[in-house]
Amino acid sequence: MWKLKIAEEGPWLATVNGHVGRQHWEFDPNAGSPEEQAQVERLRLEFKKNRFRVKQSSDLLMRMQLTKENPCGLIPPPVKLNHEEVVTEEATTVTLRRAISFYSSLQAHDGHWPAETAGPLFFLPPLVMALYVTGGLNTILSPEHQKEIIRYIYNHQNEDGGWGLHIEGHSTMFGTAISYITLRLLGERPEDGEGMAVARGRKWILDHGGLVGIPSWGKFWVTVLGVYEWAGCNPLPPEFWLLPKVSPIHPGKMLCYCRLVYMPMSYLYGKRFVGPITGLIRQLRQELYNQPYHEINWNAARNTVAKEDLYYPHPLVQDLTWGFLHHVVEPFLTRWPFSMLRDKALKVAIQHVHYEDENSRYLCIGCVEKVLCLMACWVEDPNSEAYKRHLARLPDYYWIAEDGLKMQTFGCQMWDAAFAIQAIMSSNLSDEYGPTLRKAHDFVKASQVRENPSGNFSGMYRHISKGSWTFSTQDHGWQVSDCTAEGLKCALLFSQMSNDLVGEKLETQRFYDAVNVILSLQSNNGGFPAWEPQRAYGWLEKFNPTEFFEDTLIEREYVECTSSAIQALALFRKLHPKHRRAEIDHCVARGARYIEDTQNQDGSWYGCWGICYTYGAWFAVEGLAACGRNYHNSPALRKACEFLLSKQLANGGWGESYLSSQNKAWTTSVLFFHKYKSSADKLSA
């Protein structure tokens, strides 16, 4: 039975805070009673039965474990009200106690609330491919790990035989091809799976043009694996790292996620690395194409992308650029004496890989970069300490639930804890939940980043991080504007509570450090980006090579980050009115104007970090309210209220589909729409 482990150390792991916030799963064959083991199997079967209707797991295995470890006592019975009954304060308080008591039982002993943060189906397959290439697949992934990965992939196969970009999405070549390949690498045969699942996956691939239609990220990974050719990939020249830092196309000016993906990719591309061509790889070459492998036109394949994957088509200028680099520049850089320039570029690229690895304790900024950096370190030296440290951090990315083993983006420990804390405090029941809040306070204090990145961090294109909070843990190390703001809000609220209830407050200087990070991130237009100040020109986005994402090359401002930042600064200003007062006043005012200026005509805001217009409106309204705006003095808030009321469902709640994000228009959840349209039709009849 799988067990969730919290804040535990292990070989080859480094930490700056005693592993507070670390969460990983281990399989214990002796864990659990027969009844518990049977319950786990029931939960798995229930998910499988309903997998086409409800695609997201509910963390039921984690809940089984934590509620057993943290018994919350008798939870009061639910309050049931008829439509005619008035909602009383007593009924509301009972309901709040039920919710907080239950939620307290899900808290880990180090103070955070463990949870899955996954969903994309392109996170896990690259890890399996990388471990296959390195020869470590069966030593790093135990039979139980492999069993749960296979379960997860089968559970999230669509009814048409394909797999999507994420668990809710329509089938794509990227999702289908890498899921199919992963099953085959894990030992599944072409005819395996319930209802010939593997064969149906292969049929989807061939029916949609074969593997040549996989988008650029997929082309990269299947090339490294050996079932595609570098000649069919657009260039990823590491020489870009050698450009003058003032160059507008220098990678240091890119969005950190893009920069850190390109970094190890450029190293592997520059090496033209390909894994061993085994018998299974040769079989995959036969299975995944509609023509013999040796007859494929790889040059034409460079820009071939299946229509199901094509969210952001390449502009002509981009295709011309890649063509010039591929046909003219690359032939020079791979021949002496120009190859000496490539050797220098490769050294710079791997130097950046090592810097990012060390400053994140080998967690890296996220799972996509993590596997790429692991692969680059192995290619440089299979016996290196860096590679061993990478392997030791892989369990930090695994998550087990009733649908199987998935790979997380990275942890959401701090983000989830911040909102849980504020929710409990807003209930006016804080005195009843002292132990929960004390543990949460300890977690917040232990999660603040205490130092900037090492050495000449600006020379490595990093921003200050001292005083920030990350999305996950202090070991992760990457400052985020809204995570810092929400962490600061929690710390400030705790500072106003009794030490006897929640423990010692944060030192004042650490509040100042957090404010310093927040103020440093505001853009000229008043908005706040997520990770770093904006460094690049908007036109650089024309060269975004990622066909299934848009807006990936440059940092930009977000209404959610702006709202969190000005909420935190407004609260700090109230409690510490003399510290950098003029700067904070100016920052808050500019942030509020940015929120007002980015409101849509219908009163909504586009939310980038949640779904979508509801999420954006929530943050925008909270931000404006923190600045003194209200329904009576703010036209923006009146329009926001009208927008939200216009989207309320018949049952009194709100529901929005993830499709709002990609369609950039409000889209009601199909499940809610059909359910409540049916109810409304019955009432009308």
C-alpha positions in Angstrom: 0.0 0.0 0.0 1.3 3.5 -0.9 2.1 5.9 2.0 2.6 9.6 1.8 5.8 10.7 3.5 6.2 14.3 4.8 9.4 16.3 5.4 11.7 13.2 5.3 15.3 13.3 4.3 17.1 10.8 2.1 20.5 10.1 0.4 21.8 12.7 -2.0 19.2 15.3 -0.9 20.2 18.9 0.1 17.9 21.2 2.0 17.9 24.7 3.5 15.0 24.2 6.0 15.1 20.6 7.1 12.9 19.4 4.2 9.8 21.3 5.6 7.1 20.9 2.9 8.7 17.9 1.2 6.1 15.3 0.2 6.7 12.0 -1.5 5.0 8.6 -1.8 6.6 5.2 -0.9 5.2 1.8 -1.4 5.0 -0.4 1.7 3.8 -4.0 0.9 3.0 -4.5 4.6 1.1 -1.3 5.2 -2.7 -1.2 5.7 -5.2 -3.7 7.0 -6.9 -6.1 4.6 -10.0 -3.8 4.9 -8.0 -0.7 4.0 -6.3 -2.4 1.0 -9.7 -3.6 -0.2 -11.0 0.0 0.2 -8.1 1.3 -2.0 -9.1 -1.2 -4.7 -12.7 -0.1 -4.5 -11.7 3.5 -5.0 -9.6 2.6 -8.0 -12.4 0.6 -9.6 -14.9 3.4 -8.9 -12.6 6.0 -10.7 -12.1 3.6 -13.6 -15.9 3.1 -14.0 -16.6 6.9 -14.1 -13.4 8.0 -15.8 -15.1 9.4 -18.9 -17.5 11.5 -16.8 -15.2 12.7 -14.0 -11.6 12.8 -15.2 -10.0 14.4 -12.1 -9.1 12.3 -9.2 -10.2 13.3 -5.6 -7.0 12.4 -3.7 -8.9 9.7 -1.9 -5.8 7.7 -1.0 -4.2 10.7 0.7 -7.4 11.5 2.5 -7.7 7.9 3.8 -4.2 8.2 5.3 -4.4 11.7 6.7 -7.8 11.5 8.3 -6.6 8.3 10.0 -3.5 10.1 11.3 -5.3 13.3 12.3 -8.7 12.3 13.8 -10.8 15.4 14.1 -13.3 14.0 16.5 -17.1 14.0 15.9 -18.1 16.3 13.1 -21.5 17.9 13.7 -24.3 16.7 11.4 -24.9 18.9 8.3 -27.4 21.7 8.4 -30.4 21.1 6.1 -32.5 24.1 5.1 -35.6 24.2 3.1 -35.9 26.9 0.4 -38.2 28.9 2.5 -36.0 28.9 5.6 -33.8 31.8 6.6 -30.1 31.2 6.8 -29.2 31.9 10.4 -25.8 32.7 12.0 -26.0 29.4 14.0 -26.5 27.4 10.8 -23.6 29.2 9.1 -21.3 28.7 12.1 -22.1 24.9 12.4 -21.3 24.6 8.7 -18.1 26.4 9.0 -17.0 24.2 12.0 -17.8 21.1 10.0 -15.6 22.4 7.1 -12.7 23.5 9.2 -12.7 20.4 11.3 -12.6 18.2 8.3 -10.0 20.3 6.6 -7.8 20.3 9.7 -7.7 16.5 9.5 -6.0 16.8 6.1 -3.1 18.9 7.4 0.3 17.3 7.4 2.4 17.4 10.5 4.7 20.1 9.2 1.8 22.4 8.7 1.0 22.3 5.0 -2.0 20.7 3.2 -0.7 18.1 0.7 -2.4 18.0 -2.6 -1.9 17.0 -6.2 -1.0 19.6 -8.7 -1.1 17.8 -12.1 -3.3 17.3 -15.1 -1.1 17.7 -18.2 -0.4 14.4 -19.8 3.0 15.4 -21.3 4.7 15.6 -17.8 5.2 11.9 -17.2 6.2 10.3 -20.5 9.5 12.3 -20.9 10.7 10.9 -17.6 10.0 7.3 -18.7 11.8 8.0 -22.0 14.8 9.6 -20.2 15.1 6.6 -17.8 14.9 4.2 -20.7 17.7 6.0 -22.5 19.9 6.1 -19.4 19.2 2.4 -18.7 17.7 3.2 -15.3 14.1 2.5 -16.0 13.8 -0.7 -14.0 16.0 0.4 -11.2 14.6 3.9 -10.6 11.0 2.9 -11.2 10.0 -0.1 -9.1 7.4 -2.6 -10.5 4.8 -0.8 -8.3 5.7 2.6 -9.7 5.4 1.2 -13.3 2.1 -0.5 -12.5 0.6 2.8 -11.3 2.0 4.7 -14.3 0.3 2.2 -16.6 -2.9 2.5 -14.6 -2.8 6.3 -14.9 -2.2 6.3 -18.7 -5.0 3.8 -19.4 -7.4 5.7 -17.1 -6.9 8.9 -19.1 -7.2 7.5 -22.6 -10.1 9.1 -24.4 -12.9 7.2 -25.9 -11.5 7.7 -29.5 -8.3 5.9 -28.5 -6.1 9.0 -28.2 -4.8 11.0 -25.3 -5.0 14.8 -24.8 -2.6 17.5 -23.9 -4.3 17.2 -20.4 -6.7 14.9 -18.8 -9.8 17.0 -19.9 -8.6 17.7 -23.4 -9.4 16.3 -26.8 -7.0 13.8 -28.3 -3.8 15.3 -29.7 -0.8 13.8 -31.5 1.5 15.0 -28.7 -0.5 13.4 -25.9 -1.3 10.2 -27.9 2.1 9.5 -29.3 4.1 10.0 -26.0 1.4 8.1 -24.0 1.6 5.2 -26.5 5.4 5.2 -26.4 5.4 5.2 -22.6 3.2 2.2 -22.4 5.4 0.3 -24.9 8.6 1.3 -22.9 6.9 0.0 -19.8 6.4 -3.4 -21.3 2.9 -3.2 -22.7 2.5 -5.0 -26.0 0.8 -3.7 -29.1 -2.4 -5.7 -28.4 -2.5 -5.1 -24.6 -5.0 -3.0 -22.6 -8.7 -3.3 -22.0 -10.5 -3.2 -25.3 -7.2 -3.3 -27.2 -6.3 0.1 -25.7 -2.8 0.1 -27.0 -3.8 -0.8 -30.5 -6.5 1.9 -30.5 -3.9 4.4 -29.5 -1.6 3.3 -32.4 -4.6 3.5 -34.8 -5.3 7.1 -33.7 -1.7 8.1 -34.4 -1.7 6.5 -37.9 -5.1 7.8 -38.8 -3.9 11.3 -38.0 -0.8 11.2 -40.1 1.7 9.4 -38.0 4.5 10.6 -35.7 5.7 13.2 -38.2 2.8 15.4 -36.9 4.0 15.6 -33.3 4.7 19.2 -32.3 8.2 20.5 -31.5 8.5 19.5 -27.8 7.4 16.0 -28.9 9.8 16.0 -31.8 12.6 16.7 -29.4 11.9 13.9 -27.0 11.2 11.2 -29.6 14.5 12.2 -31.3 16.4 11.8 -28.0 14.7 8.4 -27.6 15.7 7.4 -31.2 12.3 7.1 -33.0 12.7 10.4 -34.9 15.7 12.3 -36.4 17.3 15.6 -35.5 17.0 16.4 -39.2 13.2 16.6 -38.6 13.6 19.2 -35.7 13.9 22.9 -36.0 17.2 24.1 -34.6 17.9 24.8 -30.9 21.4 26.3 -31.2 23.2 26.7 -27.9 25.2 29.6 -29.5 22.3 31.9 -28.4 23.9 31.8 -24.9 27.0 33.5 -26.4 25.1 36.5 -27.7 25.8 39.8 -26.1 23.6 40.3 -23.1 22.2 43.5 -24.6 20.8 41.5 -27.5 17.0 41.6 -27.6 17.0 37.9 -28.4 19.3 36.7 -25.7 17.8 33.8 -23.7 18.4 35.7 -20.5 15.6 38.0 -21.5 13.1 35.2 -22.0 10.4 34.1 -19.6 12.2 32.0 -17.0 10.2 28.8 -17.9 11.0 29.2 -21.5 14.7 30.0 -20.8 15.1 27.0 -18.5 13.5 24.6 -21.0 15.6 25.9 -23.8 18.8 25.6 -21.7 19.1 21.8 -21.4 17.3 21.3 -24.8 20.0 23.4 -26.5 22.7 21.3 -24.8 21.2 18.0 -26.0 20.5 19.4 -29.5 24.1 20.8 -29.7 25.4 17.3 -28.8 23.0 15.7 -31.3 22.4 13.2 -28.6 20.4 10.0 -29.4 19.8 7.1 -27.0 20.7 3.5 -27.9 18.8 2.0 -30.8 17.4 -1.1 -29.2 15.1 -3.7 -30.7 12.1 -2.0 -29.1 13.1 1.4 -30.6 13.2 -0.3 -34.0 9.8 -1.7 -33.5 8.4 1.7 -32.5 9.9 3.1 -35.7 7.8 0.6 -37.6 4.6 1.1 -35.5 4.4 4.9 -35.5 4.7 5.9 -39.2 2.6 5.4 -42.3 5.7 4.9 -44.4 9.0 3.1 -44.0 11.3 5.0 -41.6 14.1 5.4 -44.1 11.8 7.1 -46.7 10.5 9.9 -44.4 11.2 13.4 -45.7 12.7 14.8 -42.5 13.0 18.4 -43.8 9.3 18.5 -44.6 8.6 17.0 -41.2 10.3 19.9 -39.3 7.2 22.1 -39.7 4.5 19.3 -39.9 2.1 19.5 -37.0 -1.2 17.7 -36.6 -4.2 20.0 -36.8 -5.4 18.7 -33.4 -2.2 20.1 -31.8 -2.0 23.4 -33.6 -3.1 26.1 -31.2 -0.4 28.6 -32.2 0.6 28.3 -35.8 4.1 29.5 -36.7 4.2 33.0 -38.3 6.0 33.0 -41.7 9.0 34.9 -40.2 9.5 32.1 -37.7 9.5 29.4 -40.4 12.0 31.4 -42.5 14.2 31.9 -39.5 14.2 28.1 -38.6 14.8 27.3 -42.3 17.9 29.6 -42.5 19.3 28.2 -39.2 18.7 24.7 -40.4 20.0 24.9 -43.9 22.7 27.6 -43.6 23.9 28.1 -40.0 23.9 24.6 -38.6 26.1 23.1 -41.4 28.8 25.6 -40.5 28.5 25.2 -36.7 29.0 21.4 -36.9 32.3 21.7 -38.9 35.7 22.9 -37.9 36.7 25.6 -37.1 33.2 26.8 -36.4 32.6 23.7 -34.2 34.9 25.3 -31.6 32.2 27.9 -31.1 29.7 25.1 -30.6 32.0 23.6 -28.0 32.2 26.9 -26.1 28.4 27.3 -26.3 27.8 23.8 -24.9 30.0 24.6 -21.9 28.1 27.7 -21.2 24.7 25.9 -21.5 25.7 23.1 -19.1 27.1 25.6 -16.7 23.7 27.2 -16.6 22.1 23.8 -16.0 24.3 23.2 -13.0 23.7 26.6 -11.6 19.9 26.2 -11.7 20.1 22.6 -10.3 22.2 23.7 -7.3 20.1 26.7 -6.5 16.9 24.6 -6.5 18.4 21.7 -4.6 17.9 19.7 -7.9 14.2 20.3 -7.9 14.5 22.7 -10.8 11.8 25.2 -11.6 9.3 22.6 -12.7 8.9 19.0 -14.0 9.5 19.7 -17.7 12.8 21.4 -16.9 13.6 18.8 -14.2 13.7 15.8 -16.7 15.6 17.8 -19.3 18.3 18.8 -16.8 18.5 15.3 -15.5 19.0 14.1 -19.1 21.7 16.8 -19.8 23.6 15.9 -16.6 23.6 12.2 -17.6 24.8 13.0 -21.1 27.6 15.1 -19.7 28.7 12.4 -17.2 26.5 9.3 -16.4 28.4 8.8 -13.1 28.3 12.4 -11.9 27.1 13.6 -8.6 24.7 15.9 -10.4 22.9 13.0 -12.0 22.7 11.1 -8.7 21.2 14.2 -7.0 18.7 14.5 -9.8 17.5 11.0 -9.3 17.1 11.5 -5.6 14.6 14.4 -6.2 12.4 12.5 -8.6 10.0 11.2 -5.9 9.2 14.9 -5.0 7.4 15.0 -8.3 5.4 11.8 -8.1 1.8 11.8 -6.9 -0.3 8.8 -6.2 -4.1 8.8 -6.3 -6.9 6.5 -7.2 -6.3 7.0 -10.9 -2.6 6.0 -10.6 0.8 7.7 -10.5 1.1 11.1 -12.2 3.9 13.7 -12.3 3.2 17.0 -10.8 4.1 20.4 -12.2 5.8 20.8 -8.9 4.3 21.1 -5.4 1.7 23.7 -4.5 2.4 23.5 -0.7 2.8 27.2 0.0 0.1 28.4 -2.3 -2.6 26.0 -0.9 -1.5 26.7 2.7 -1.8 30.5 2.2 -5.4 30.3 1.1 -6.3 27.6 3.7 -4.9 29.9 6.5 -6.8 33.0 5.3 -10.0 31.0 4.9 -9.8 29.7 8.5 -9.0 33.2 9.8 -11.9 34.7 8.0 -14.4 32.4 9.8 -14.0 34.1 13.2 -13.3 30.7 14.6 -9.5 30.9 14.9 -9.5 30.4 18.7 -11.0 27.0 18.2 -8.3 25.8 15.8 -5.2 26.9 17.5 -3.2 23.7 16.8 -4.0 23.8 13.1 -3.0 27.5 12.8 0.1 27.1 14.9 1.4 24.3 12.6 0.4 26.4 9.5 2.3 29.4 10.9 5.4 27.3 11.5 5.2 26.2 7.9 4.8 29.7 6.6 7.9 30.8 8.6 9.9 27.8 7.4 9.0 28.4 3.8 10.1 31.9 3.3 13.2 32.1 1.1 16.1 33.5 3.2 18.8 34.1 0.6 19.2 35.3 -3.0 20.5 32.8 -5.6 24.2 32.1 -5.1 27.1 34.0 -6.5 26.7 36.6 -9.3 23.0 35.7 -9.7 22.2 38.7 -12.0 25.0 37.3 -14.3 23.0 34.1 -14.5 19.8 36.1 -15.3 18.2 35.5 -11.9 16.3 38.1 -9.9 16.4 38.7 -6.1 14.6 36.1 -4.1 15.5 36.9 -0.5 12.2 37.4 1.4 10.0 35.8 -1.1 7.8 32.8 -0.9 7.7 30.2 -3.7 4.7 28.2 -4.9 5.9 25.1 -3.1 8.8 25.0 -0.6 11.9 27.1 0.4 14.1 24.4 -1.2 12.6 25.2 -4.6 13.9 28.7 -4.3 12.0 30.4 -7.2 10.3 33.7 -6.1 6.8 34.3 -7.3 5.0 37.6 -6.9 1.6 36.4 -5.9 3.0 33.6 -3.7 5.2 36.2 -1.9 2.2 38.4 -1.5 -0.1 35.7 -0.1 2.7 34.5 2.2 3.2 38.0 3.4 -0.5 38.5 4.1 -0.6 35.3 6.2 2.5 36.3 8.1 1.1 39.7 8.8 -2.3 38.3 9.9 -0.4 35.9 12.3 1.5 38.8 13.7 -1.7 40.2 15.0 -2.7 37.1 16.9 -1.7 35.8 20.3 1.7 34.1 20.5 0.1 31.6 22.8 -2.3 30.6 20.1 -0.1 30.6 16.9 3.5 30.9 18.1 6.2 33.5 17.7 5.6 36.1 14.9 8.0 36.6 12.0 10.8 39.1 12.6 10.0 42.6 11.2 13.0 42.5 8.9 11.6 39.5 7.1 8.4 41.4 6.4 10.6 44.2 4.9 12.4 41.6 2.8 9.1 40.4 1.3 8.0 43.9 0.6 11.4 44.5 -1.2 10.7 41.5 -3.5 7.2 42.6 -4.3 8.2 46.2 -5.1 11.0 45.1 -7.3 8.7 43.2 -9.6 6.2 45.9 -10.7 6.2 46.7 -14.4 6.0 50.1 -15.9 2.3 49.7 -16.7 1.5 49.1 -13.0 0.9 45.3 -13.3 2.9 42.5 -11.8 4.5 39.6 -13.6 4.8 36.2 -11.9 8.6 35.5 -11.5 10.8 38.2 -12.8 10.6 41.8 -14.2 9.8 41.9 -17.8 13.0 42.1 -19.9 12.0 41.4 -23.5 10.1 43.2 -26.2 6.7 42.0 -27.2 7.7 41.2 -30.8 9.9 38.4 -29.5 6.7 36.3 -29.0 6.5 36.0 -32.8 9.3 33.4 -32.4 7.4 31.2 -29.9 8.1 27.7 -31.3 5.7 25.9 -29.1 2.7 25.1 -31.3 0.3 24.1 -28.5 0.9 27.1 -26.2 0.9 30.8 -26.9 2.6 33.6 -25.0 5.5 31.5 -23.8 8.6 33.5 -24.6 8.3 36.7 -22.5 7.2 37.5 -19.0 4.0 39.5 -18.8 1.7 41.0 -16.2 -1.3 39.2 -14.7 -4.4 40.6 -13.0 -4.1 37.9 -10.3 -0.5 38.6 -9.4 -1.2 42.4 -9.4 -4.2 41.9 -7.1 -2.3 39.7 -4.6 0.6 42.2 -4.6 -1.4 45.3 -3.8 -3.6 43.4 -1.3 -0.4 42.5 0.6 1.1 45.9 0.4 -2.1 47.6 1.5 -2.2 45.3 4.6 1.5 45.9 5.3 1.0 49.7 5.0 -1.8 49.5 7.6 0.4 47.6 10.1 3.8 49.2 9.3 2.8 52.7 8.0 6.3 54.2 8.1 8.3 51.7 6.0 8.8 52.9 2.4 5.4 54.6 2.6 5.7 56.8 -0.5 6.9 53.9 -2.7 4.1 51.6 -1.4 1.4 54.2 -1.9 2.6 54.8 -5.5 2.9 51.0 -6.2 -0.6 50.3 -4.9 -2.2 53.1 -6.8 -0.5 52.0 -10.1 -1.5 48.4 -9.5 -5.2 49.4 -9.0 -5.1 51.4 -12.2 -3.7 48.4 -14.0 -6.6 46.3 -12.8 -9.1 48.9 -13.9 -7.5 49.4 -17.2 -7.5 45.6 -18.1 -11.2 45.0 -17.3 -13.1 43.7 -20.3 -16.1 45.5 -21.7 -18.5 43.0 -20.1 -17.1 43.6 -16.6 -14.9 40.5 -16.5 -11.1 40.0 -16.3 -9.2 37.2 -18.1 -7.6 35.0 -15.5 -4.4 33.2 -16.5 -3.8 31.0 -13.4 -7.3 29.5 -12.9 -10.5 29.0 -14.7 -10.8 31.8 -15.9 -13.1 34.8 -16.0 -14.6 33.8 -12.6 -11.0 33.5 -11.3 -9.8 36.7 -12.8 -12.9 38.6 -11.4 -12.3 37.2 -7.9 -8.8 38.5 -7.7 -9.5 41.8 -9.4 -12.4 42.6 -7.0 -10.3 41.6 -4.0 -7.5 43.9 -5.2 -9.7 46.9 -5.8 -11.5 46.4 -2.5 -8.1 46.4 -0.7 -7.4 49.8 -2.2 -10.6 51.4 -0.9 -12.8 50.8 -3.9 -16.4 49.7 -3.4 -19.6 49.2 -5.3 -20.7 52.8 -4.8 -17.4 54.6 -5.7 -16.1 52.2 -8.4 -17.6 51.8 -11.8 -15.3 48.8 -12.4 -16.7 47.0 -9.4 -20.3 47.7 -10.4 -19.6 46.2 -13.8 -17.8 43.2 -12.2 -20.8 42.5 -10.0 -23.2 42.7 -13.0 -20.9 40.3 -14.9 -20.8 37.7 -12.1 -24.6 37.9 -11.5 -25.2 37.3 -15.2 -23.2 34.0 -14.9 -24.9 32.6 -11.8 -26.4 29.2 -12.3 -30.0 28.2 -11.4 -28.9 26.4 -8.2 -27.2 29.6 -6.9 -23.6 28.6 -7.7 -21.1 29.4 -10.5 -19.4 27.0 -12.9 -17.0 27.7 -15.8 -15.3 25.4 -18.2 -11.5 25.3 -18.8 -12.4 26.0 -22.4 -12.8 29.7 -21.5 -9.0 29.9 -21.2 -8.3 28.7 -24.7 -11.4 30.2 -26.4 -10.9 33.5 -24.6 -14.7 33.7 -24.1 -16.9 32.6 -21.2 -17.7 28.9 -21.6 -20.1 27.2 -19.2 -19.1 23.8 -18.0 -20.9 21.2 -20.2 -21.8 19.1 -17.2 -23.3 22.0 -15.3 -25.0 23.3 -18.4 -26.8 20.1 -19.2 -27.7 19.4 -15.6 -29.2 22.8 -14.9 -30.8 23.2 -18.3 -32.6 20.0 -17.7 -33.7 21.2 -14.3 -34.9 24.5 -15.7 -36.8 22.8 -18.5 -38.6 20.6 -15.9 -39.5 23.7 -13.8 -40.8 25.5 -16.9 -43.0 22.5 -17.8 
